Amino acid sequence: MRDRLPPLDWLRTFEAAARLSSFAAAAEQLGMTQASASHHIRSLEKWLGAPLFERLPRSVQLTEMGKGYLPAVRRALDDLTSATIDLFGVAARKSITIQAPTAFMSLWMAPRLHRFAAAHPGIELRLQTTNWPSGNPDDEVDIEIRYGEGNWPGFASVALVEEPAILVCAPGLLPARPAQSLVDLPDLPLIHILGTGDLLTALEQAGQASLKQRHLLKVDSSVVALELATSGLGIALVLRCFAAPYLRDKRLAQLLPLEVGTGQAHYLVSPTARQGVPGEVEACRNWLLSEAQPRA
């Protein structure tokens, strides 16, 4: 069966190019020339007898065959990395520093990290949060997650989680009759998360009502917004994935059957100048991407 598998280097280049949407960025990350990366991809496509990427003017994107092949390649690379670290890295445990926004770390990552720990007992995690990331690469950070449009100069980015925002409040503040628009909502402060001004505009357009007369209670984190809403101090406009545990536990309720697109997402970012990715970092990235996939 071994002679029926393509070379490992080709598969690693394929995974990196798919993750970064760029042959050049994949080459930099893997410590090779762009010509070598392109050669790996062409060789893999020839070996498989099918195109994996559509070449665009400034990027590449997966074909349907590429999308179908990618999850299996990621699982295989992840399993190989995990086995290597677990079997041969016991004497010196590997450590990874992950930096992410507070809400993402607390409400999205934290409930899932037990699965990473079980799959990779030889990797220790150092977790740090920030709401306002620096514009410069931090050599102490191995994996960084940012929220925005994905266009940070000097960084390559791949979308991780993209979710709409919803309006939530304490269950006791729900109007007697189900609300259908913003004008039907209780006259409570709107808890606004700093840095999401475009979301307010989108909310006005979706609700066909002005927010100018509504008091804004401004905070710098979705975690704070959700806790304030739970305490009955206002209506929070937060990402659906962040509100999910509060809705599930009935600490909060959704006010409107309305979802507001943000035009932004949480991205895995890495400095384009950084070359080479340690196996434990690649394993964690692949795990994050796998966790972000919808579950059946």
Buried (B, 14 or more C-beta within 10 A) or exposed (E): EEEEEBEEBBBBBBBBBBBBBBBBBBBBBBEBEBEBBBBBBBBBBEEBEBBBBEEEEEBBEBBEBBEEBBEEBBEBBBEBBBEBBBEEBEEEEBEBBBBBBBBBBBBBBEEEBEEBEEBBEBBEBEBBBBBEBEEEBBEEBBBBBBBBEBEBEEBBBBBBBBBBBBBBBBEEBBEEEEBEEBEBBEEBBBBBBEBBEEBBEBBBEBBEBEBEEBEEBEBEBBBBBBBBBBEEBBBBBBBBBBBBBBBEEEBBBBBBEBBBEBEBBBBBBBBBEBEEBEBBBBBBBBBBBBBBEEEE
